[in-house]
Amino acid sequence: VRLSFPNPLLNFKTQFTGRAPTGSTSDGISTGHATYDWTNRIDRGFGSWTPFLELGLADSLPDSFIYRRPFASYGELAHFQLGAEYQFFDWLGAAASGFAVEPWGTQTVYSRALTGGGLGGPPSGHGPPFLQNPKVTGGSSLAADNGFSAGIDIAPVRAFDFTVGYSRSTHYNLNSVSFGIAVNMRQLLRHSGL
């Protein structure tokens, strides 16, 4: 469910997402629980610049297009993102932001890097917990994260959107690069006359 309240002074968007536990927990696809994420965004355009702030509450770490974590999590948390977008041309834009995840209470992480549905428990070696066991349950620091992201968005025609992104998790010492193509079916169908 998504609501937008555009305003010349300040734009506000709110989005509530729910997920059903339909994927495998041993592969890190699902947490085995129904989860929610309520994210609020405020932004304002100043010419080509659009600074933004996102604040959210969830019971599972949200993945973004630019940053998909190597684990799924279950436990209460707040997430924050502060950044800016810059539109060079109608067809070319860039964005950069910093993010933080602040969990509280018991957290469980399900590794996407290790599979096999182990019984879990506290981490027993060196490195992040999702590289030690397929499932780990522990305190709030287990799912904490922070870092920064940057991306470029290219839309040569209205129906296609190409994105390249980079993200750095300073908490996990992890670098991620992502590529994506979005297709606007409505534009394609309108252009074909259907």
C-alpha positions in Angstrom: 0.0 0.0 0.0 1.5 3.3 -1.1 0.3 6.9 -0.6 1.9 10.0 -2.0 1.3 13.6 -1.0 3.1 15.9 -3.4 3.6 19.5 -2.3 5.8 22.3 -3.6 7.2 22.8 -0.1 7.8 19.1 0.9 6.7 15.8 -0.7 5.7 13.0 1.6 5.3 9.3 0.6 4.4 6.4 2.9 4.4 2.8 2.0 3.4 -0.3 3.9 4.6 -3.7 2.7 3.7 -7.1 4.0 5.3 -10.4 3.1 4.0 -13.9 3.4 6.5 -16.7 4.5 6.4 -18.6 1.2 10.1 -19.1 0.5 12.7 -21.4 1.9 14.3 -20.4 5.2 17.3 -22.7 4.6 18.2 -20.8 1.5 17.7 -17.4 3.2 14.7 -16.5 0.9 12.2 -16.3 3.8 12.3 -15.8 7.5 9.5 -18.3 8.0 7.3 -15.5 9.5 4.9 -13.0 8.0 6.8 -9.7 8.0 6.1 -6.0 7.5 7.9 -2.8 6.6 6.5 0.7 6.9 8.7 3.3 5.2 8.1 7.1 5.1 10.0 9.4 2.7 10.2 13.2 2.6 11.9 15.0 -0.2 12.0 18.4 -1.9 13.3 19.4 -5.3 15.7 22.3 -5.8 16.2 22.6 -9.5 18.1 19.4 -10.5 18.7 18.4 -6.9 16.3 16.4 -4.7 17.5 15.8 -1.1 15.6 13.0 0.7 15.1 11.4 4.1 13.6 7.9 4.6 12.5 6.5 8.0 11.0 3.1 8.5 9.9 0.5 11.0 10.0 -3.2 10.2 10.4 -6.7 11.6 12.7 -7.8 8.9 15.6 -6.0 7.2 14.4 -4.4 4.0 16.4 -5.0 0.8 16.7 -2.2 -1.7 17.4 -2.4 -5.4 21.0 -1.3 -4.9 21.7 -3.3 -1.8 20.5 -6.8 -1.2 22.0 -8.2 2.0 23.5 -11.7 2.0 21.0 -12.7 4.7 17.3 -12.3 5.7 16.5 -11.2 9.2 13.6 -11.4 11.6 13.3 -9.0 14.6 12.1 -5.5 15.3 14.2 -2.6 13.9 14.2 0.9 12.6 15.9 1.9 9.3 17.1 5.3 8.1 18.4 6.7 4.8 19.6 10.2 4.0 20.7 11.3 0.6 20.2 13.3 -2.6 19.3 12.7 -6.2 20.6 14.7 -9.2 18.9 14.8 -12.6 21.6 15.6 -15.3 19.1 15.2 -18.2 15.6 13.8 -18.6 17.2 10.5 -19.3 20.1 10.5 -16.8 20.1 10.7 -13.1 22.3 9.8 -10.1 21.7 9.3 -6.4 23.9 8.8 -3.3 22.9 8.1 0.3 23.9 6.9 3.7 21.9 4.3 5.6 21.6 2.8 9.1 19.7 -0.1 10.6 19.0 0.0 14.4 17.5 -3.2 15.7 16.2 -4.0 19.2 15.4 -7.2 21.0 16.1 -10.7 19.7 17.2 -11.0 16.1 17.5 -14.0 13.8 19.5 -14.0 10.6 19.1 -16.6 7.8 22.1 -16.8 5.5 21.8 -16.5 1.8 25.5 -17.4 1.5 25.3 -20.7 3.4 22.4 -23.1 2.9 21.3 -26.3 4.6 19.0 -25.2 7.4 21.3 -25.7 10.4 20.0 -25.4 13.9 21.7 -22.1 14.5 23.0 -20.7 17.7 25.6 -18.1 18.6 28.4 -17.5 16.1 31.4 -19.7 16.8 34.2 -18.3 14.6 35.5 -15.1 12.9 33.6 -13.0 10.4 29.9 -12.0 10.1 27.4 -14.5 11.6 25.7 -15.2 8.2 29.0 -16.7 7.0 29.3 -19.0 10.0 25.9 -20.7 10.3 22.8 -20.9 8.0 20.6 -19.6 10.9 21.8 -17.5 13.9 19.7 -16.1 16.8 21.1 -13.5 19.1 21.0 -9.9 20.4 20.1 -6.7 18.6 23.7 -6.1 17.2 23.2 -9.3 15.0 21.2 -7.3 12.4 22.6 -3.8 12.8 24.1 -2.3 9.7 25.3 1.0 8.3 27.0 2.3 5.1 26.4 4.2 1.9 25.1 3.6 -1.6 25.3 5.3 -5.0 23.6 4.7 -8.3 23.1 5.9 -11.8 19.7 5.7 -13.6 19.5 5.8 -17.4 16.1 5.9 -19.2 16.8 6.3 -23.0 13.1 5.7 -23.8 10.1 6.0 -21.5 9.4 2.3 -21.3 12.9 1.2 -20.2 15.0 2.1 -17.2 18.5 0.9 -16.6 20.2 1.1 -13.2 23.7 0.5 -11.9 24.4 0.7 -8.2 27.2 0.3 -5.7 26.7 -0.1 -1.9 29.2 -0.4 0.9 28.2 -1.9 4.3 30.8 -0.5 6.7 29.4 -2.7 9.5 30.0 -5.9 7.5 32.9 -4.7 5.4 30.9 -5.7 2.4 30.8 -4.2 -1.2 27.9 -4.9 -3.5 27.4 -4.0 -7.2 24.0 -4.3 -8.8 22.5 -4.0 -12.3 18.9 -3.8 -13.3 16.4 -3.2 -16.1 12.9 -2.0 -15.3 10.2 -2.2 -18.0 7.1 0.0 -17.9 4.5 -2.3 -19.4 1.9 0.5 -19.4 4.1 2.6 -21.8 4.8 -0.4 -24.0 1.1 -1.3 -24.3 0.1 2.3 -24.9 2.8 2.6 -27.6 1.7 -0.6 -29.4 -2.0 0.5 -29.3 -3.2 -2.2 -27.0 
